[in-house]
Amino acid sequence: MSTHAYLLAYDIGTSGTKASLFSVEGKLIASATEGYPVYFEQGGVCEQEPEDWWRAVVQATHRLVAGIDVKAIKALSFSGQMMGCLLVDKQGKALRRSIIWSDTRAKEQEKQLI
């Protein structure tokens, strides 16, 4: 069993999730990226499926922790896309796809605000 201590960081981006495993001293041990689709539709629609984000986090994590004692992970860090809209119910379950930062459906409303 390893006596190492680790930090696990996630970047949930537009094209995929990157997960990185670091020593507590800041040395990169390993990284894994899992991609997912962006749904582009007529009228400026640009959305993503929140379940795809979760699947990517789970798959990347499994790849990174293979062979290490998961109890040695001392901290998790997450960063994600800005300016998105994810509607959830009272239990936190997504009600629909997330509208992400590159969606342009509100062009007319934007013109009214400028």
Jmol script that loads the backbone (N, CA, C; Angstrom):
load data "model"
ATOM      1  N   MET A   1       0.839  -1.190   0.000  1.00  0.00           N
ATOM      2  CA  MET A   1       0.000   0.000   0.000  1.00  0.00           C
ATOM      3  C   MET A   1       0.880   1.247   0.000  1.00  0.00           C
ATOM      4  N   SER A   2       0.533   2.215  -0.794  1.00  0.00           N
ATOM      5  CA  SER A   2       1.300   3.438  -0.946  1.00  0.00           C
ATOM      6  C   SER A   2       1.099   4.370   0.245  1.00  0.00           C
ATOM      7  N   THR A   3       2.143   5.114   0.577  1.00  0.00           N
ATOM      8  CA  THR A   3       2.036   6.128   1.627  1.00  0.00           C
ATOM      9  C   THR A   3       1.945   7.524   1.021  1.00  0.00           C
ATOM     10  N   HIS A   4       1.751   7.581  -0.279  1.00  0.00           N
ATOM     11  CA  HIS A   4       1.637   8.864  -0.968  1.00  0.00           C
ATOM     12  C   HIS A   4       0.304   9.524  -0.635  1.00  0.00           C
ATOM     13  N   ALA A   5       0.267  10.840  -0.834  1.00  0.00           N
ATOM     14  CA  ALA A   5      -0.972  11.604  -0.697  1.00  0.00           C
ATOM     15  C   ALA A   5      -1.200  12.327  -2.020  1.00  0.00           C
ATOM     16  N   TYR A   6      -2.467  12.412  -2.424  1.00  0.00           N
ATOM     17  CA  TYR A   6      -2.798  12.944  -3.743  1.00  0.00           C
ATOM     18  C   TYR A   6      -3.871  14.017  -3.678  1.00  0.00           C
ATOM     19  N   LEU A   7      -3.912  14.810  -4.745  1.00  0.00           N
ATOM     20  CA  LEU A   7      -4.976  15.770  -5.016  1.00  0.00           C
ATOM     21  C   LEU A   7      -5.560  15.383  -6.366  1.00  0.00           C
ATOM     22  N   LEU A   8      -6.863  15.472  -6.509  1.00  0.00           N
ATOM     23  CA  LEU A   8      -7.536  15.118  -7.753  1.00  0.00           C
ATOM     24  C   LEU A   8      -8.308  16.346  -8.230  1.00  0.00           C
ATOM     25  N   ALA A   9      -7.965  16.829  -9.433  1.00  0.00           N
ATOM     26  CA  ALA A   9      -8.568  18.051  -9.967  1.00  0.00           C
ATOM     27  C   ALA A   9      -9.318  17.749 -11.253  1.00  0.00           C
ATOM     28  N   TYR A  10     -10.449  18.426 -11.431  1.00  0.00           N
ATOM     29  CA  TYR A  10     -11.297  18.241 -12.607  1.00  0.00           C
ATOM     30  C   TYR A  10     -11.548  19.588 -13.274  1.00  0.00           C
ATOM     31  N   ASP A  11     -11.526  19.578 -14.601  1.00  0.00           N
ATOM     32  CA  ASP A  11     -11.922  20.727 -15.398  1.00  0.00           C
ATOM     33  C   ASP A  11     -13.029  20.241 -16.332  1.00  0.00           C
ATOM     34  N   ILE A  12     -14.251  20.650 -16.047  1.00  0.00           N
ATOM     35  CA  ILE A  12     -15.401  20.235 -16.848  1.00  0.00           C
ATOM     36  C   ILE A  12     -15.577  21.289 -17.941  1.00  0.00           C
ATOM     37  N   GLY A  13     -15.026  20.994 -19.107  1.00  0.00           N
ATOM     38  CA  GLY A  13     -14.995  21.959 -20.199  1.00  0.00           C
ATOM     39  C   GLY A  13     -16.057  21.722 -21.245  1.00  0.00           C
ATOM     40  N   THR A  14     -15.971  22.508 -22.300  1.00  0.00           N
ATOM     41  CA  THR A  14     -16.956  22.440 -23.367  1.00  0.00           C
ATOM     42  C   THR A  14     -16.851  21.154 -24.180  1.00  0.00           C
ATOM     43  N   SER A  15     -15.638  20.699 -24.438  1.00  0.00           N
ATOM     44  CA  SER A  15     -15.484  19.513 -25.280  1.00  0.00           C
ATOM     45  C   SER A  15     -15.238  18.236 -24.495  1.00  0.00           C
ATOM     46  N   GLY A  16     -14.967  18.361 -23.205  1.00  0.00           N
ATOM     47  CA  GLY A  16     -14.719  17.178 -22.387  1.00  0.00           C
ATOM     48  C   GLY A  16     -14.283  17.552 -20.988  1.00  0.00           C
ATOM     49  N   THR A  17     -14.132  16.534 -20.169  1.00  0.00           N
ATOM     50  CA  THR A  17     -13.655  16.706 -18.800  1.00  0.00           C
ATOM     51  C   THR A  17     -12.231  16.192 -18.722  1.00  0.00           C
ATOM     52  N   LYS A  18     -11.356  17.021 -18.177  1.00  0.00           N
ATOM     53  CA  LYS A  18      -9.980  16.609 -17.933  1.00  0.00           C
ATOM     54  C   LYS A  18      -9.830  16.418 -16.430  1.00  0.00           C
ATOM     55  N   ALA A  19      -9.301  15.274 -16.053  1.00  0.00           N
ATOM     56  CA  ALA A  19      -9.036  14.987 -14.641  1.00  0.00           C
ATOM     57  C   ALA A  19      -7.532  14.808 -14.480  1.00  0.00           C
ATOM     58  N   SER A  20      -6.981  15.362 -13.427  1.00  0.00           N
ATOM     59  CA  SER A  20      -5.545  15.278 -13.190  1.00  0.00           C
ATOM     60  C   SER A  20      -5.285  14.864 -11.750  1.00  0.00           C
ATOM     61  N   LEU A  21      -4.346  13.950 -11.599  1.00  0.00           N
ATOM     62  CA  LEU A  21      -3.935  13.460 -10.288  1.00  0.00           C
ATOM     63  C   LEU A  21      -2.564  14.055  -9.983  1.00  0.00           C
ATOM     64  N   PHE A  22      -2.467  14.747  -8.848  1.00  0.00           N
ATOM     65  CA  PHE A  22      -1.231  15.400  -8.438  1.00  0.00           C
ATOM     66  C   PHE A  22      -0.776  14.849  -7.094  1.00  0.00           C
ATOM     67  N   SER A  23       0.531  14.892  -6.869  1.00  0.00           N
ATOM     68  CA  SER A  23       1.034  14.658  -5.512  1.00  0.00           C
ATOM     69  C   SER A  23       0.703  15.910  -4.704  1.00  0.00           C
ATOM     70  N   VAL A  24       0.719  15.826  -3.389  1.00  0.00           N
ATOM     71  CA  VAL A  24       0.436  17.010  -2.572  1.00  0.00           C
ATOM     72  C   VAL A  24       1.540  18.056  -2.714  1.00  0.00           C
ATOM     73  N   GLU A  25       2.662  17.656  -3.283  1.00  0.00           N
ATOM     74  CA  GLU A  25       3.741  18.603  -3.565  1.00  0.00           C
ATOM     75  C   GLU A  25       3.518  19.338  -4.887  1.00  0.00           C
ATOM     76  N   GLY A  26       2.483  18.944  -5.633  1.00  0.00           N
ATOM     77  CA  GLY A  26       2.158  19.611  -6.881  1.00  0.00           C
ATOM     78  C   GLY A  26       2.688  18.939  -8.131  1.00  0.00           C
ATOM     79  N   LYS A  27       3.273  17.777  -8.032  1.00  0.00           N
ATOM     80  CA  LYS A  27       3.782  17.062  -9.202  1.00  0.00           C
ATOM     81  C   LYS A  27       2.627  16.325  -9.892  1.00  0.00           C
ATOM     82  N   LEU A  28       2.511  16.520 -11.206  1.00  0.00           N
ATOM     83  CA  LEU A  28       1.485  15.816 -11.977  1.00  0.00           C
ATOM     84  C   LEU A  28       1.843  14.336 -12.043  1.00  0.00           C
ATOM     85  N   ILE A  29       0.931  13.493 -11.591  1.00  0.00           N
ATOM     86  CA  ILE A  29       1.136  12.043 -11.612  1.00  0.00           C
ATOM     87  C   ILE A  29       0.539  11.456 -12.889  1.00  0.00           C
ATOM     88  N   ALA A  30      -0.683  11.854 -13.210  1.00  0.00           N
ATOM     89  CA  ALA A  30      -1.373  11.338 -14.393  1.00  0.00           C
ATOM     90  C   ALA A  30      -2.551  12.246 -14.713  1.00  0.00           C
ATOM     91  N   SER A  31      -2.998  12.175 -15.973  1.00  0.00           N
ATOM     92  CA  SER A  31      -4.213  12.903 -16.345  1.00  0.00           C
ATOM     93  C   SER A  31      -4.999  12.059 -17.344  1.00  0.00           C
ATOM     94  N   ALA A  32      -6.293  12.338 -17.420  1.00  0.00           N
ATOM     95  CA  ALA A  32      -7.185  11.610 -18.325  1.00  0.00           C
ATOM     96  C   ALA A  32      -8.240  12.583 -18.822  1.00  0.00           C
ATOM     97  N   THR A  33      -8.596  12.459 -20.077  1.00  0.00           N
ATOM     98  CA  THR A  33      -9.632  13.300 -20.659  1.00  0.00           C
ATOM     99  C   THR A  33     -10.728  12.418 -21.247  1.00  0.00           C
ATOM    100  N   GLU A  34     -11.953  12.774 -20.963  1.00  0.00           N
ATOM    101  CA  GLU A  34     -13.134  12.085 -21.512  1.00  0.00           C
ATOM    102  C   GLU A  34     -13.986  13.127 -22.227  1.00  0.00           C
ATOM    103  N   GLY A  35     -14.248  12.896 -23.493  1.00  0.00           N
ATOM    104  CA  GLY A  35     -15.029  13.837 -24.278  1.00  0.00           C
ATOM    105  C   GLY A  35     -16.521  13.566 -24.227  1.00  0.00           C
ATOM    106  N   TYR A  36     -17.280  14.535 -24.695  1.00  0.00           N
ATOM    107  CA  TYR A  36     -18.730  14.409 -24.811  1.00  0.00           C
ATOM    108  C   TYR A  36     -19.220  15.387 -25.876  1.00  0.00           C
ATOM    109  N   PRO A  37     -20.428  15.166 -26.373  1.00  0.00           N
ATOM    110  CA  PRO A  37     -20.924  16.006 -27.470  1.00  0.00           C
ATOM    111  C   PRO A  37     -21.470  17.354 -27.004  1.00  0.00           C
ATOM    112  N   VAL A  38     -21.476  18.273 -27.942  1.00  0.00           N
ATOM    113  CA  VAL A  38     -22.207  19.535 -27.818  1.00  0.00           C
ATOM    114  C   VAL A  38     -23.340  19.434 -28.829  1.00  0.00           C
ATOM    115  N   TYR A  39     -24.542  19.763 -28.408  1.00  0.00           N
ATOM    116  CA  TYR A  39     -25.706  19.672 -29.285  1.00  0.00           C
ATOM    117  C   TYR A  39     -25.994  21.047 -29.891  1.00  0.00           C
ATOM    118  N   PHE A  40     -25.664  21.188 -31.162  1.00  0.00           N
ATOM    119  CA  PHE A  40     -25.929  22.409 -31.917  1.00  0.00           C
ATOM    120  C   PHE A  40     -27.199  22.186 -32.719  1.00  0.00           C
ATOM    121  N   GLU A  41     -28.137  23.118 -32.593  1.00  0.00           N
ATOM    122  CA  GLU A  41     -29.389  23.010 -33.341  1.00  0.00           C
ATOM    123  C   GLU A  41     -29.737  24.377 -33.927  1.00  0.00           C
ATOM    124  N   GLN A  42     -30.687  24.394 -34.817  1.00  0.00           N
ATOM    125  CA  GLN A  42     -31.102  25.637 -35.469  1.00  0.00           C
ATOM    126  C   GLN A  42     -31.504  26.692 -34.452  1.00  0.00           C
ATOM    127  N   GLY A  43     -31.302  27.936 -34.838  1.00  0.00           N
ATOM    128  CA  GLY A  43     -31.714  29.049 -33.992  1.00  0.00           C
ATOM    129  C   GLY A  43     -30.698  29.424 -32.941  1.00  0.00           C
ATOM    130  N   GLY A  44     -29.494  28.889 -33.024  1.00  0.00           N
ATOM    131  CA  GLY A  44     -28.453  29.240 -32.062  1.00  0.00           C
ATOM    132  C   GLY A  44     -28.366  28.340 -30.852  1.00  0.00           C
ATOM    133  N   VAL A  45     -29.107  27.243 -30.856  1.00  0.00           N
ATOM    134  CA  VAL A  45     -29.093  26.309 -29.723  1.00  0.00           C
ATOM    135  C   VAL A  45     -27.701  25.691 -29.575  1.00  0.00           C
ATOM    136  N   CYS A  46     -27.203  25.716 -28.361  1.00  0.00           N
ATOM    137  CA  CYS A  46     -25.929  25.083 -28.038  1.00  0.00           C
ATOM    138  C   CYS A  46     -26.060  24.540 -26.612  1.00  0.00           C
ATOM    139  N   GLU A  47     -26.200  23.216 -26.488  1.00  0.00           N
ATOM    140  CA  GLU A  47     -26.508  22.599 -25.198  1.00  0.00           C
ATOM    141  C   GLU A  47     -25.646  21.360 -24.963  1.00  0.00           C
ATOM    142  N   GLN A  48     -25.596  20.971 -23.698  1.00  0.00           N
ATOM    143  CA  GLN A  48     -24.933  19.719 -23.329  1.00  0.00           C
ATOM    144  C   GLN A  48     -25.801  18.959 -22.334  1.00  0.00           C
ATOM    145  N   GLU A  49     -25.587  17.667 -22.325  1.00  0.00           N
ATOM    146  CA  GLU A  49     -26.322  16.767 -21.441  1.00  0.00           C
ATOM    147  C   GLU A  49     -25.541  16.628 -20.126  1.00  0.00           C
ATOM    148  N   PRO A  50     -26.105  17.059 -18.993  1.00  0.00           N
ATOM    149  CA  PRO A  50     -25.405  16.958 -17.711  1.00  0.00           C
ATOM    150  C   PRO A  50     -24.960  15.537 -17.368  1.00  0.00           C
ATOM    151  N   GLU A  51     -25.718  14.537 -17.792  1.00  0.00           N
ATOM    152  CA  GLU A  51     -25.311  13.156 -17.537  1.00  0.00           C
ATOM    153  C   GLU A  51     -23.999  12.820 -18.245  1.00  0.00           C
ATOM    154  N   ASP A  52     -23.752  13.472 -19.381  1.00  0.00           N
ATOM    155  CA  ASP A  52     -22.474  13.275 -20.071  1.00  0.00           C
ATOM    156  C   ASP A  52     -21.311  13.808 -19.224  1.00  0.00           C
ATOM    157  N   TRP A  53     -21.521  14.926 -18.548  1.00  0.00           N
ATOM    158  CA  TRP A  53     -20.478  15.473 -17.668  1.00  0.00           C
ATOM    159  C   TRP A  53     -20.163  14.473 -16.558  1.00  0.00           C
ATOM    160  N   TRP A  54     -21.220  13.945 -15.950  1.00  0.00           N
ATOM    161  CA  TRP A  54     -21.033  13.005 -14.843  1.00  0.00           C
ATOM    162  C   TRP A  54     -20.324  11.726 -15.315  1.00  0.00           C
ATOM    163  N   ARG A  55     -20.774  11.199 -16.451  1.00  0.00           N
ATOM    164  CA  ARG A  55     -20.137   9.998 -17.004  1.00  0.00           C
ATOM    165  C   ARG A  55     -18.649  10.248 -17.231  1.00  0.00           C
ATOM    166  N   ALA A  56     -18.304  11.410 -17.763  1.00  0.00           N
ATOM    167  CA  ALA A  56     -16.904  11.739 -18.029  1.00  0.00           C
ATOM    168  C   ALA A  56     -16.096  11.825 -16.735  1.00  0.00           C
ATOM    169  N   VAL A  57     -16.673  12.418 -15.692  1.00  0.00           N
ATOM    170  CA  VAL A  57     -15.984  12.492 -14.394  1.00  0.00           C
ATOM    171  C   VAL A  57     -15.730  11.086 -13.861  1.00  0.00           C
ATOM    172  N   VAL A  58     -16.748  10.240 -13.906  1.00  0.00           N
ATOM    173  CA  VAL A  58     -16.622   8.871 -13.388  1.00  0.00           C
ATOM    174  C   VAL A  58     -15.579   8.089 -14.180  1.00  0.00           C
ATOM    175  N   GLN A  59     -15.640   8.142 -15.502  1.00  0.00           N
ATOM    176  CA  GLN A  59     -14.703   7.375 -16.325  1.00  0.00           C
ATOM    177  C   GLN A  59     -13.264   7.862 -16.152  1.00  0.00           C
ATOM    178  N   ALA A  60     -13.066   9.163 -16.130  1.00  0.00           N
ATOM    179  CA  ALA A  60     -11.719   9.701 -15.940  1.00  0.00           C
ATOM    180  C   ALA A  60     -11.177   9.331 -14.562  1.00  0.00           C
ATOM    181  N   THR A  61     -12.035   9.376 -13.561  1.00  0.00           N
ATOM    182  CA  THR A  61     -11.615   9.022 -12.204  1.00  0.00           C
ATOM    183  C   THR A  61     -11.171   7.571 -12.141  1.00  0.00           C
ATOM    184  N   HIS A  62     -11.961   6.683 -12.714  1.00  0.00           N
ATOM    185  CA  HIS A  62     -11.586   5.260 -12.712  1.00  0.00           C
ATOM    186  C   HIS A  62     -10.219   5.038 -13.352  1.00  0.00           C
ATOM    187  N   ARG A  63      -9.969   5.749 -14.443  1.00  0.00           N
ATOM    188  CA  ARG A  63      -8.673   5.608 -15.111  1.00  0.00           C
ATOM    189  C   ARG A  63      -7.533   6.103 -14.236  1.00  0.00           C
ATOM    190  N   LEU A  64      -7.742   7.191 -13.509  1.00  0.00           N
ATOM    191  CA  LEU A  64      -6.665   7.780 -12.709  1.00  0.00           C
ATOM    192  C   LEU A  64      -6.388   7.034 -11.407  1.00  0.00           C
ATOM    193  N   VAL A  65      -7.405   6.473 -10.802  1.00  0.00           N
ATOM    194  CA  VAL A  65      -7.193   5.860  -9.479  1.00  0.00           C
ATOM    195  C   VAL A  65      -6.831   4.383  -9.549  1.00  0.00           C
ATOM    196  N   ALA A  66      -6.813   3.824 -10.741  1.00  0.00           N
ATOM    197  CA  ALA A  66      -6.423   2.420 -10.876  1.00  0.00           C
ATOM    198  C   ALA A  66      -5.005   2.253 -10.323  1.00  0.00           C
ATOM    199  N   GLY A  67      -4.858   1.387  -9.348  1.00  0.00           N
ATOM    200  CA  GLY A  67      -3.544   1.102  -8.794  1.00  0.00           C
ATOM    201  C   GLY A  67      -3.113   1.975  -7.626  1.00  0.00           C
ATOM    202  N   ILE A  68      -3.966   2.912  -7.209  1.00  0.00           N
ATOM    203  CA  ILE A  68      -3.607   3.697  -6.026  1.00  0.00           C
ATOM    204  C   ILE A  68      -4.646   3.471  -4.932  1.00  0.00           C
ATOM    205  N   ASP A  69      -4.246   3.757  -3.720  1.00  0.00           N
ATOM    206  CA  ASP A  69      -5.165   3.678  -2.583  1.00  0.00           C
ATOM    207  C   ASP A  69      -6.017   4.939  -2.589  1.00  0.00           C
ATOM    208  N   VAL A  70      -7.309   4.815  -2.877  1.00  0.00           N
ATOM    209  CA  VAL A  70      -8.165   6.005  -2.982  1.00  0.00           C
ATOM    210  C   VAL A  70      -8.267   6.766  -1.663  1.00  0.00           C
ATOM    211  N   LYS A  71      -7.963   6.118  -0.562  1.00  0.00           N
ATOM    212  CA  LYS A  71      -7.948   6.819   0.726  1.00  0.00           C
ATOM    213  C   LYS A  71      -6.798   7.825   0.798  1.00  0.00           C
ATOM    214  N   ALA A  72      -5.834   7.706  -0.125  1.00  0.00           N
ATOM    215  CA  ALA A  72      -4.703   8.631  -0.165  1.00  0.00           C
ATOM    216  C   ALA A  72      -5.058   9.938  -0.877  1.00  0.00           C
ATOM    217  N   ILE A  73      -6.254  10.015  -1.490  1.00  0.00           N
ATOM    218  CA  ILE A  73      -6.703  11.259  -2.113  1.00  0.00           C
ATOM    219  C   ILE A  73      -7.211  12.168  -1.004  1.00  0.00           C
ATOM    220  N   LYS A  74      -6.533  13.286  -0.826  1.00  0.00           N
ATOM    221  CA  LYS A  74      -6.809  14.180   0.296  1.00  0.00           C
ATOM    222  C   LYS A  74      -7.723  15.351  -0.062  1.00  0.00           C
ATOM    223  N   ALA A  75      -7.839  15.650  -1.356  1.00  0.00           N
ATOM    224  CA  ALA A  75      -8.684  16.781  -1.753  1.00  0.00           C
ATOM    225  C   ALA A  75      -9.138  16.612  -3.198  1.00  0.00           C
ATOM    226  N   LEU A  76     -10.309  17.173  -3.496  1.00  0.00           N
ATOM    227  CA  LEU A  76     -10.858  17.235  -4.848  1.00  0.00           C
ATOM    228  C   LEU A  76     -11.054  18.694  -5.209  1.00  0.00           C
ATOM    229  N   SER A  77     -10.861  19.006  -6.478  1.00  0.00           N
ATOM    230  CA  SER A  77     -11.080  20.362  -6.962  1.00  0.00           C
ATOM    231  C   SER A  77     -11.846  20.284  -8.273  1.00  0.00           C
ATOM    232  N   PHE A  78     -12.824  21.171  -8.440  1.00  0.00           N
ATOM    233  CA  PHE A  78     -13.609  21.214  -9.673  1.00  0.00           C
ATOM    234  C   PHE A  78     -13.623  22.623 -10.239  1.00  0.00           C
ATOM    235  N   SER A  79     -13.475  22.720 -11.544  1.00  0.00           N
ATOM    236  CA  SER A  79     -13.747  23.968 -12.250  1.00  0.00           C
ATOM    237  C   SER A  79     -14.642  23.589 -13.412  1.00  0.00           C
ATOM    238  N   GLY A  80     -15.427  24.541 -13.878  1.00  0.00           N
ATOM    239  CA  GLY A  80     -16.354  24.209 -14.945  1.00  0.00           C
ATOM    240  C   GLY A  80     -16.646  25.390 -15.830  1.00  0.00           C
ATOM    241  N   GLN A  81     -17.474  25.141 -16.802  1.00  0.00           N
ATOM    242  CA  GLN A  81     -17.860  26.167 -17.764  1.00  0.00           C
ATOM    243  C   GLN A  81     -18.554  27.324 -17.059  1.00  0.00           C
ATOM    244  N   MET A  82     -18.317  28.496 -17.600  1.00  0.00           N
ATOM    245  CA  MET A  82     -18.983  29.684 -17.060  1.00  0.00           C
ATOM    246  C   MET A  82     -20.244  29.978 -17.857  1.00  0.00           C
ATOM    247  N   MET A  83     -21.091  30.764 -17.280  1.00  0.00           N
ATOM    248  CA  MET A  83     -22.248  31.343 -17.955  1.00  0.00           C
ATOM    249  C   MET A  83     -23.162  30.314 -18.604  1.00  0.00           C
ATOM    250  N   GLY A  84     -23.406  29.233 -17.904  1.00  0.00           N
ATOM    251  CA  GLY A  84     -24.343  28.226 -18.379  1.00  0.00           C
ATOM    252  C   GLY A  84     -25.626  28.294 -17.571  1.00  0.00           C
ATOM    253  N   CYS A  85     -26.611  27.578 -18.028  1.00  0.00           N
ATOM    254  CA  CYS A  85     -27.889  27.520 -17.328  1.00  0.00           C
ATOM    255  C   CYS A  85     -28.341  26.066 -17.264  1.00  0.00           C
ATOM    256  N   LEU A  86     -28.347  25.533 -16.061  1.00  0.00           N
ATOM    257  CA  LEU A  86     -28.802  24.157 -15.840  1.00  0.00           C
ATOM    258  C   LEU A  86     -29.988  24.206 -14.885  1.00  0.00           C
ATOM    259  N   LEU A  87     -31.156  23.884 -15.389  1.00  0.00           N
ATOM    260  CA  LEU A  87     -32.366  23.876 -14.575  1.00  0.00           C
ATOM    261  C   LEU A  87     -32.489  22.534 -13.877  1.00  0.00           C
ATOM    262  N   VAL A  88     -32.745  22.568 -12.558  1.00  0.00           N
ATOM    263  CA  VAL A  88     -32.861  21.344 -11.772  1.00  0.00           C
ATOM    264  C   VAL A  88     -34.149  21.369 -10.948  1.00  0.00           C
ATOM    265  N   ASP A  89     -34.593  20.172 -10.546  1.00  0.00           N
ATOM    266  CA  ASP A  89     -35.774  20.092  -9.684  1.00  0.00           C
ATOM    267  C   ASP A  89     -35.345  20.189  -8.220  1.00  0.00           C
ATOM    268  N   LYS A  90     -36.294  19.995  -7.301  1.00  0.00           N
ATOM    269  CA  LYS A  90     -36.008  20.126  -5.868  1.00  0.00           C
ATOM    270  C   LYS A  90     -34.953  19.144  -5.371  1.00  0.00           C
ATOM    271  N   GLN A  91     -34.815  18.026  -6.065  1.00  0.00           N
ATOM    272  CA  GLN A  91     -33.826  17.017  -5.676  1.00  0.00           C
ATOM    273  C   GLN A  91     -32.477  17.235  -6.375  1.00  0.00           C
ATOM    274  N   GLY A  92     -32.378  18.274  -7.188  1.00  0.00           N
ATOM    275  CA  GLY A  92     -31.143  18.558  -7.905  1.00  0.00           C
ATOM    276  C   GLY A  92     -30.990  17.807  -9.206  1.00  0.00           C
ATOM    277  N   LYS A  93     -32.047  17.151  -9.658  1.00  0.00           N
ATOM    278  CA  LYS A  93     -32.005  16.403 -10.918  1.00  0.00           C
ATOM    279  C   LYS A  93     -32.234  17.357 -12.086  1.00  0.00           C
ATOM    280  N   ALA A  94     -31.397  17.219 -13.105  1.00  0.00           N
ATOM    281  CA  ALA A  94     -31.518  18.082 -14.283  1.00  0.00           C
ATOM    282  C   ALA A  94     -32.873  17.890 -14.954  1.00  0.00           C
ATOM    283  N   LEU A  95     -33.503  18.992 -15.312  1.00  0.00           N
ATOM    284  CA  LEU A  95     -34.802  18.958 -15.980  1.00  0.00           C
ATOM    285  C   LEU A  95     -34.665  18.902 -17.505  1.00  0.00           C
ATOM    286  N   ARG A  96     -33.522  19.294 -18.021  1.00  0.00           N
ATOM    287  CA  ARG A  96     -33.276  19.349 -19.463  1.00  0.00           C
ATOM    288  C   ARG A  96     -31.781  19.495 -19.674  1.00  0.00           C
ATOM    289  N   ARG A  97     -31.385  19.517 -20.925  1.00  0.00           N
ATOM    290  CA  ARG A  97     -29.986  19.788 -21.237  1.00  0.00           C
ATOM    291  C   ARG A  97     -29.598  21.171 -20.713  1.00  0.00           C
ATOM    292  N   SER A  98     -28.320  21.335 -20.447  1.00  0.00           N
ATOM    293  CA  SER A  98     -27.802  22.618 -20.009  1.00  0.00           C
ATOM    294  C   SER A  98     -27.568  23.527 -21.214  1.00  0.00           C
ATOM    295  N   ILE A  99     -28.000  24.761 -21.086  1.00  0.00           N
ATOM    296  CA  ILE A  99     -27.712  25.773 -22.097  1.00  0.00           C
ATOM    297  C   ILE A  99     -26.315  26.291 -21.758  1.00  0.00           C
ATOM    298  N   ILE A 100     -25.359  26.137 -22.694  1.00  0.00           N
ATOM    299  CA  ILE A 100     -23.985  26.511 -22.369  1.00  0.00           C
ATOM    300  C   ILE A 100     -23.618  27.874 -22.948  1.00  0.00           C
ATOM    301  N   TRP A 101     -22.446  28.341 -22.600  1.00  0.00           N
ATOM    302  CA  TRP A 101     -21.990  29.701 -22.876  1.00  0.00           C
ATOM    303  C   TRP A 101     -22.058  30.102 -24.347  1.00  0.00           C
ATOM    304  N   SER A 102     -21.952  29.173 -25.269  1.00  0.00           N
ATOM    305  CA  SER A 102     -21.919  29.525 -26.687  1.00  0.00           C
ATOM    306  C   SER A 102     -23.295  29.534 -27.359  1.00  0.00           C
ATOM    307  N   ASP A 103     -24.348  29.337 -26.583  1.00  0.00           N
ATOM    308  CA  ASP A 103     -25.716  29.403 -27.097  1.00  0.00           C
ATOM    309  C   ASP A 103     -26.011  30.857 -27.499  1.00  0.00           C
ATOM    310  N   THR A 104     -26.638  31.045 -28.657  1.00  0.00           N
ATOM    311  CA  THR A 104     -26.896  32.416 -29.139  1.00  0.00           C
ATOM    312  C   THR A 104     -28.376  32.707 -29.352  1.00  0.00           C
ATOM    313  N   ARG A 105     -29.242  32.005 -28.677  1.00  0.00           N
ATOM    314  CA  ARG A 105     -30.684  32.229 -28.863  1.00  0.00           C
ATOM    315  C   ARG A 105     -31.136  33.606 -28.413  1.00  0.00           C
ATOM    316  N   ALA A 106     -30.408  34.260 -27.562  1.00  0.00           N
ATOM    317  CA  ALA A 106     -30.862  35.531 -26.993  1.00  0.00           C
ATOM    318  C   ALA A 106     -30.274  36.750 -27.716  1.00  0.00           C
ATOM    319  N   LYS A 107     -29.928  36.617 -28.971  1.00  0.00           N
ATOM    320  CA  LYS A 107     -29.346  37.738 -29.720  1.00  0.00           C
ATOM    321  C   LYS A 107     -30.267  38.959 -29.743  1.00  0.00           C
ATOM    322  N   GLU A 108     -31.546  38.753 -29.961  1.00  0.00           N
ATOM    323  CA  GLU A 108     -32.482  39.886 -30.004  1.00  0.00           C
ATOM    324  C   GLU A 108     -32.582  40.570 -28.645  1.00  0.00           C
ATOM    325  N   GLN A 109     -32.633  39.789 -27.579  1.00  0.00           N
ATOM    326  CA  GLN A 109     -32.684  40.351 -26.228  1.00  0.00           C
ATOM    327  C   GLN A 109     -31.383  41.103 -25.913  1.00  0.00           C
ATOM    328  N   GLU A 110     -30.281  40.568 -26.377  1.00  0.00           N
ATOM    329  CA  GLU A 110     -28.982  41.234 -26.169  1.00  0.00           C
ATOM    330  C   GLU A 110     -28.985  42.619 -26.811  1.00  0.00           C
ATOM    331  N   LYS A 111     -29.503  42.718 -28.022  1.00  0.00           N
ATOM    332  CA  LYS A 111     -29.559  44.010 -28.719  1.00  0.00           C
ATOM    333  C   LYS A 111     -30.371  45.034 -27.932  1.00  0.00           C
ATOM    334  N   GLN A 112     -31.428  44.584 -27.267  1.00  0.00           N
ATOM    335  CA  GLN A 112     -32.273  45.482 -26.480  1.00  0.00           C
ATOM    336  C   GLN A 112     -31.543  46.006 -25.237  1.00  0.00           C
ATOM    337  N   LEU A 113     -30.590  45.236 -24.746  1.00  0.00           N
ATOM    338  CA  LEU A 113     -29.862  45.626 -23.529  1.00  0.00           C
ATOM    339  C   LEU A 113     -28.679  46.546 -23.800  1.00  0.00           C
ATOM    340  N   ILE A 114     -28.228  46.560 -25.031  1.00  0.00           N
ATOM    341  CA  ILE A 114     -27.027  47.371 -25.358  1.00  0.00           C
ATOM    342  C   ILE A 114     -27.394  48.781 -25.667  1.00  0.00           C
TER     343      ILE A 114
END
end "model"
wireframe off; spacefill off
backbone 0.3
color backbone group
